[in-house]
Amino acid sequence: MARDRKPYEALMADRPEKFDPEDVNYREADSRQRCWNCLHFYVRRIDEFGVCEIMRPQDDGSVEPDYVCDYFTKDGETFPLLP
């Protein structure tokens, strides 16, 4: 029995584009503020691939845990690296 694809298509249509690394000033960290300590950073358990909710590397590679971007945040309310 085929399932209704409308809910799936609606979900996929509602996904916003992620920022490019240049948009968020993604760079190697030089302080304790690093991706691995950010609210937006996740690591897949199966292969330890790092992902970010707001940014995707252009090569679709892993987000480096020792990097950082201007949207670093621990709580989603304070952004100490935003200019």
C-alpha positions in Angstrom: 0.0 0.0 0.0 1.4 3.4 -1.0 1.6 6.1 1.6 0.5 9.6 1.0 3.6 11.7 0.0 2.0 15.1 0.6 3.2 15.4 4.2 6.7 14.5 3.1 6.7 16.9 0.2 5.4 19.7 2.5 8.2 19.0 5.0 10.9 19.1 2.3 9.5 22.3 0.7 9.6 24.0 4.1 13.3 23.4 4.6 15.3 26.7 4.3 18.6 26.8 2.6 21.6 26.7 4.9 24.3 29.4 4.9 27.5 28.9 3.0 30.7 29.1 5.1 31.5 32.5 3.8 28.1 33.8 4.9 28.8 33.0 8.6 32.6 33.6 8.6 33.3 29.9 9.3 37.0 29.6 10.3 39.5 27.8 12.4 38.9 28.8 16.1 41.4 30.7 18.1 39.5 30.6 21.4 37.4 28.3 23.5 34.4 29.1 21.4 34.3 26.3 18.9 31.6 24.5 16.9 31.7 21.5 19.3 30.5 23.7 22.0 27.7 25.4 20.0 24.0 24.8 20.2 23.8 24.3 16.4 26.4 21.6 16.2 25.6 17.9 16.1 27.7 14.8 15.6 26.2 11.7 14.0 27.0 8.8 16.3 27.4 6.2 13.6 30.3 7.9 11.8 31.1 11.0 13.9 30.2 13.3 11.0 29.7 16.9 12.2 26.7 18.8 11.1 25.4 22.3 11.7 21.8 23.5 11.8 22.6 26.8 10.1 25.7 26.2 7.8 26.7 23.5 5.4 30.3 23.3 3.9 30.3 23.8 0.2 31.8 20.3 -0.4 29.0 18.8 1.9 31.9 17.6 4.1 31.8 17.4 7.9 31.7 20.5 10.0 35.0 20.7 11.9 34.5 20.7 15.7 37.5 22.9 16.2 36.2 25.6 13.9 33.8 28.4 14.7 31.5 30.9 12.9 30.0 34.3 13.9 26.8 32.6 14.9 28.4 30.6 17.7 25.9 30.4 20.6 25.5 28.2 23.6 21.9 29.2 24.3 20.4 30.6 21.0 20.1 34.0 22.6 23.7 35.3 23.0 26.1 35.5 20.1 29.4 36.7 21.4 31.2 36.5 18.0 28.7 38.5 16.0 30.3 41.8 14.9 
